[in-house]
Amino acid sequence: MKVFICVTGMPGAGKSEVAKRLAEVLNAKLLNMGDVVREEAVKRGLSIDRSSLMNLAKSLREELGPGVVAEVLMSKINEDGVYVIDGVRSLHELRKFNAGGKVLLVAVHASPKTRYYRLSSRGREDDPKNWDEFVERDLKELKLGVGEVIALADVMLVNEGEDLESLVNRALEVIHKVLANVPAEG
């Protein structure tokens, strides 16, 4: 059986750090939804800056369906096991994972001020340069459906000053309970 631990959250909440650590602790394969879009951008000869990737993700969903990114990622998963999926952004994507196995949804949350500080201080070229850019980026993410996904989380982690290990340990308590109820391979 395939088990998908889907990690979601707004930009700067810490979802990628949580996903990476969960994959390490669970000895699970880490897969990133954004990598699918980046790979497609490279194939099409497009820039891989944040704005181009958001536009491409939107175009892909319009052209091939709202769950296309999850479909492409799922097509790369051939073996049963536990997979940590970083960056689920819509209910359509979540449905694709539900159709392929057992899903546990983990949402990582942080306040807008905390997320803005994190994003503006990490120094990436595509990070928001001011509050208005930050808000615009959030609104684009919300239009994709990330807010609905966060609302359905099995585990909600509030990432406001707590260390990463404590966050991950709280998530692991629930994950281990869920995994204990997954039938063994026959």
N, C-alpha and C positions, 0 to 999 in steps of 0.2 A: 504494500500500500504506500501511496505517496502522501506525505504530510507536508503541508505548506504553512510555514509561519510567515504570514504577510505583515510587513511593517509599514506603517503609514504615518504621515504627519506633515505639517506645513514646513516650508523651507526654513532651516535654521533651528528646528526643534531638537535635532540630535538623532533622527531616525537612522541615518547611515551608521553612526557610531554604535547605536544599540544593535542594529542588524548584524554588523560585523562581529561584535562581541558575542551575540547569541549564537552565531554560526560557529565561532571558535569553541565555545563552551559545550555546545551540543554536537560538535564534530559533524556539522551539517554543511551542505554546499550552499554558498551565498550567491544569489543571482540578483542582478540589479535591473529594474525595469528601464531605467535611463540608458543602460548600455545598448538595449535594442534600438532605441531611437538614434543613439550616437552611431551605431553600426550602419543604420540606414542612411544617415547623413553622409557618412564617408562614401558609401556606395553611390550616392547621388552627386557627390562632389560638392556638398554644401558645407558651410562653416559650422563648427561645433560650438559656437557661443550660445549662451543661454537663450537669447531671443530667437535665434534660428532653430534651435532644438524645440522650443515651445511651439513655434509655427509649424515645424515638421510634424510634431506629435499631433497637433490639431488636424493637419491635412491628412495624415495617415488614418486617423479616426474617422474623418469625413469620407475618405475614399474606400476604406476597407472594413469599417465598422468600429464601434466604440470599444470593443474588447481586443482589438488587433495586437496591441503590444503584449498583452498576456498570452494571446494565442501563439505568437512567435516564440516567446520565452518557453511556453509549455512544449512546443515542438522540439525543443532542445533537451527535454527531460525524458530519458528513456528508462531509467531504473527506479524501482521503489526506494524509498528512503525519506529522510527529513531534509527539507529545503527551506532556507530563509530567503524570502523575497523582499528586497528593499525597494520601496517606492510605489506601492499600489495607490492609484489615484482615483479610481472610479468603481462604482458598483458593477459595471459591465466587466471590468477586469477581475473583480472579486468573484463574480459568477463563473468566469472561466476556470479559476483555480478550484472553486467548489465542485465543478463538474469533473475535475481531474483527480480529486483526492480529498482528504480531510484538511480543513482550513482552521487555523487559529489566527485571529487578527489582533495585532498589537499596535496601538496608537501611541505616538510620542508627542507630547504637547509641551509648549513653553509659551509664555506671554509674548505678544508682539514686540514689546520693548526689548525683551531678552533676545528674541530671534533677530531683531534688527541689529542689535549690538554684535551678536555672533557673526552674522553675515557681513556686516560692514567692516569688521575687524580681521576677517580671515584673509583678505587680500587677493581674492580671485578677481579676474578681469570682469566677469559677468555679475559680480555681487552688486547690490543696490548702492548707488552713490549718495542717495538721500532718502528721506522718509517717503516722499511721493513715489519714487521708483519701487521702494519696498512694498507699499500698499498696492501699487499696480500689479506687482508680481504675485502678491497674495490673492488678489482678485482673479487673476488668470488661473491660478491653482484651484481656487474654489469653483470656477466655471467648469473645470474638468471633472469636478465631483468629489474632491478629496474631503470636503466637509462631511458629506454623507457617509463616506467610508469611516472617518474618524468616529462618527456618531454610533457606528455599529461595532466598535471594537470590543473584543473579549477581554482585553487588558488595556487599561489606560495608564500610561506612565507620565507623570508631570515632572519635567526636566527643568527644575528651577534650583540650581545650586547643589543638588544631590550628586554624589560621585557616581560615575558610570557603573561601577560594580554593584552598588546598592540598587540602582535602577534595574540592571540586568537580573539581579537576584530576585527582585519582586516579580519580574516577568517569568522567570524560571519556575517559581512556585506554581503558577497556573499552568505553564507549559508542561511540566512534569506530570501534573494531574491529568491533563488531556492525553499526553502520550501514553500514560499507564492504561488508558481505556481504549487505545487503538489495538485492534486484534493483531496477534502475531501472524507472521506469514505462514501459510499452510503448505 
